[in-house]
């Protein structure tokens, strides 16, 4: 399926998070001759697994079959994941404790709340000056507070008296996401704030226009534009204006914060990542006994990697549509499927389109007979 074509581009442009993951998995499965069936509930699918919710209201729960065996998936989470792996990775405190027991480098920290703030005070007394606070059972970065002073962290706890947090030392560096399938790194990127690079002859205005034109070719970042007021302030903080001509090689931030946010970019490093980064990702996946997971790792300015989180139901859109560049790939969904079905090259077939909206309407249609909705009904294959 060619995502540079308008039909596929627009589908991917409007899908995010787990819907995007499920769609990309379905595309990869159909292209490799597998059957894909979506369901609204486990009951409709004829299964009952504690890994998955009972009900769904979007096309994210599906079965993949090669005619001989079948596996269920919730986005990228497969039924082959163990209950113990799911439990330990859902609880960030348990994940951190396990990583410590396995002697895998991770930021120092633990559980804290407005009721039990003692760890915050202990870490501050030990010399930790900056903190990260994350809800224990949160996901997708929701509720995370970065680069907090001890006073700011205490205020976060006070303002959220019912929330249990993981508190940890804030490590300055560049965050990476490394995707591991069956003890192999299949994809990795560094996550950075948006920026442009000077060439010594081009104004910032022209560099920004070129940057936005490049983003327009990538459906996953085209709509993630920093507000112009934010960019103006970022330039002011760097003592620059739109008519400035930055010297060759100078990186000019388009954000007021050095931390990635919703407008961040995903720089592929699968083949160039340091071996230390690759090894700690593999160690973390092995520690939680996961055959399919994404590892979030902070590489400090000194080059030391620290595991931040292990995700067994990660989103894969940013791996499939990295930026800079307008290229795309299905390396991650293909690796996940190959782990479960041992894909054969002779089973490949060309997929021209998959109508996500029509599939969704049929899945939600009143009076629809049970048994799921076959994705192939809404696919158009190449001749």
N, C-alpha and C positions, 0 to 999 in steps of 0.2 A: 504494500500500500504506500503510495507516494504522497507524503504529507506536504510536499511543496505545491500540490494541486489544490485549487480553491476549495473544493468540496471537503477533502480530508483536513485541510488547514483550518477551516472554520469549525469543524467538529472539535478538533483538538484545542482550538483557541478558547472555547467556552467551557471545556471540561477541566476540573481541578481535583486535587486530592485523590480520594479513593475511587471516585468515578473514573478519573483519568487512568488510574492504574488498572482497573478492571477492563476498561476499553482497550488499552494497549495489550493486556494479556489476551483478550479475545481476538484481537487482530493477529497477534503472533501465532495463536493456536490455530486459527482458520487457515493462515498461510502455510502451516505445516501439516495440514490434512486432518486436524483433530476436530471433534465435535464439541460445541460449546452451548450449554443450556443455562439460561438465567432463571432465577426463582425469586419470589417475594418472601418466602419463609422456609425454614427448615422442614416444616411439616409438608409443604408442597413438594419439596425435594425428596421426601421420604427418608430423611436422616435426622439424627439428633446428636449433636456434638457440642460439648460445653465450650469449645473454642469460639463458637460463633454466636451472635445474637439470634433470637428466635424469629424476629421479623425484620424486614428491610423495606425502605421506601424509595430506593434508587437502584439502578442496575449495578450492584456491587457483589452480589452473591451468585455463584454459578458453579456448574460442574463441567469438567473437561474430560473427554473420553477418547480413547483410540480404538474403541470397539471391543477391547479385551478387558481393560480396567478403567476405572473412573476415580477422579479425585475432586473434592470440593474445595473451593477457594472463596475467601472473603477478601476482595481486592488482591493483595499479594500473599495473604496468609493462607497456607495450605493445610489440609486436614492431617498432614504428616507431622505437623508441629506437636510437640508434647505438651501436656497440661502443665508440667513443672516449668518448662521453658517459658510458656505464656505467663505464668504467675510471677516468675522472678523478673522478667523484663517489663511487666506492667508496673511493678513497684520499683521506683528509682532507688529507694533506700536499699532494697534487697539486691538490686543490680550492683550498686556501689559496694555493698558488703561482700558480695561474691567476687567481684573483681579484686578487691583487697586481699581476700583469702587466696586467690590464685596468683598473687604477686604481679598483677597487671596494673601498670601506672594509670591512676585516675586522680582527679582533683580531690584533695582532702575535704571531707565534709560528712554530712549525715542528716538525720531527721531533726526538724525544728518546727515550732509553731508558736502562736501567741501564748499558749498554755505552757509550753516547754521551750523557752528561748535560750536555755543555758548554753547550748553548743555555740550559738552566735557569740556570746560573751567570752567563752573559752577560746575560740579561734581568734577573736580580736585581741585578747590578752597575749596570745601566742605570736602575734605580729602580723596576722592576715589583715590587709588593709582594704581589699576589695572583694566583693562577694557576688555570687549568682544565686538567685532563688528560683526554684522550679516546683510547681505543684507535684506532689508525689505521684499522682495518677494522671497527670496531664499528658497531652500529646500535641503535636504540630506546633510546639512552641507557645501554646496558649498559656498566658499568665506568667511567663518567665520574666524575671527582672535581672538585667545584666549590669555589671560594673557598679554595684551599690557599695557605698560606704557603710560602716557598722551602724551609723545613725539612720541612714536611709533604709537599710535592711530591717532594723527594729521598727521603723515606721510602717513598712510593708506588712509585717506581722501584726502590728496593732490595727491596721486598717482592714485586715482579713482574718478576723479572730477564729473562723471556723475552718480555715484551710491548713492542711498539713503540707509542709514544704520539704524539699531537699535543699540544703544550703551547702555551698561549696566554694572553695577559693576560686576567684576569677583569674584565669590564666590568659595573659595577653599573647596573641598569635593569630594564626589563620585556621579557621575551622574547615574540616574536610568531612565528606561522607564517602565511605568505602562500602561497596556492596559485595557480600560474600555468598557464594553458592557452592555447596559441597566442598568446603575447604579450599576454595579458589576465589581470588579477587577477580570479579568480572567487570567492575566499573568503579571509578572513583573521580571525585572532583573537589576542588577547593572552592569554598563559598566566600565571595568577597562583595563589598559594597560596589555600586556602579561607579565607573570612573572612565576618563579618556586619557590617552597618552599623547603628550606633545611630540611634534616632529621638528620644531624649530622654525617653521615657516607658516603654519596654519593657525588661525585664530580659534579661540575656544568656541565661538559661535559655530564655526564651520566644523570643528571636531565633534561638537555635540550633534549637529545635524547628520553627520556621517554615522555617528554612534546610533542614533535613533533609526536611521535607514537600515542599518544592520539588524537592529532589534526587530524591525518590522517583518523580517523574513523568518522569525522564530515564533511559532504560535504560543509558546509557553511564557515568553517574556514580553511580547509585543504590547500588552496592556498594562504591564507593570512599570509605569513611568513615575519617577519621583515628581512631586508637585514642583512647579517652577519656583515658587517662593522658597522651597527647601533648597533647590539648586543655587538660587541667588545668594542665600545665606551661606551655603557651603563655600561658594567662591569668595565671598566677603571674608570668611574666616581664614581663607588661604591667601588673602590680600591680592585677589585677582578680579577681573571683570570680563565681560563677554568678548571684548576686543583684544584681550591679552593674547600673546603668542608664547605658550610655554615651550621651554627648551626641549630638545630631542630627548626622549626617554622619561620625561617627568610625568608622573601619574597625578592627575588632578581629580580629586574626589567630587562626586556629584551628590553627596549626602553629608549631613552635618555630623554623623556619627561614624566612627571607624568600624562599627559592627554591621554585619549584613542585616537587611530587613526585607520587607516584601518585594523590594526592587532589586535585590541582590542578584549576582550573576554566578554562573556555575562553570568554572574553568576545569576542563577535563585534565586529569593527571594520571590516568590508569597506567600508562606506559612509562611515566617519568617520576612517579612517586618514589620517595626514598624507601629503601628496604625496611627500615625501622617502622615506618608507617604501615607498610604491607603486613609485616609480621605481627604487630600489635592488633591489627584488625582480625587476622586469622586466630590469634590467641583468644580474643574476646568472644568471637563466634563459637569457638570450641568450649570456652568456659560456661556459656549458657546452653550448650548442646543444641545449637541451631544450625540447620543445614541451609537456611535461606534468611538472611538478615542484612540490615544496613547498620554500620557502626559509625557513630558521630565521634570524631576525634579532633582535638585541638592540638595543633603543632605550635609550640611556644616559639618566641623569637629566637631562642637558643637552639631550636631544632628538635626539642624533645616532645614526643607524642603522648597525649593523655586521653584515654577513653572517656567520653562524656556520657554517651547513652548507647544502648543496643536496641534496635527496633526490629521486631519480627513481622510487623505489618507496615513496612515503609512505603511511602509513595515513590513512584519510579518515573514520574514525568520529567523531573529535572535530569535524570540520567539519560532519558531517551531524547531530550531536547536541550542539550547543554548550550551555553552561550559564553564567549563570543562564537559567532558563526551561525549559519542557518541550517546546518546539517542535522540529521536525526539518525537514530539507530534503535533497534529492538534487541540489543544484546542482553539486557537484563531479563525481560520476559522470556526470551528464547532459552536463556540459561536455566530459569526456574522450570520451564516446561520440560527441557531436556533432562533435568534432574528427576522428573517424575515419569517420563514416558520414553526416554532415549530416542529422540527424534531422528528420523531417517531422511537423508537428502532427497531420495526419490519421492517422498511424500509432499514435497514443496509444490505449492500452486499459487498463481498470481491472484492477489486480492485487489480489486480496483476500488472498492468502497464498502463501508459498513455504516448503515444508517442508524446512528445512535438514537435519534429522536423517535423514529418509527418503532424501534425495539422497545424504548421506554413506554411509548403510548400503548403498545400491545401488552406489555407487562402489567400496566396499571388499568387496563380496560375492564370496566364493569361487565360481569358475565363471562369473562374469559374462562375457558375450561382449565382445570388444573393440569399439572404435569410440566410446567415451565414453558419457556419460550426459547426456541432454537435460534441462535444468532445467525445461522446460515440463511434463514428466511429473509434477512435484511441485509445480506451481503451480495455484492456483485463481483463475480470472479472474471478475470481476464480470459480471453479466448486462448 
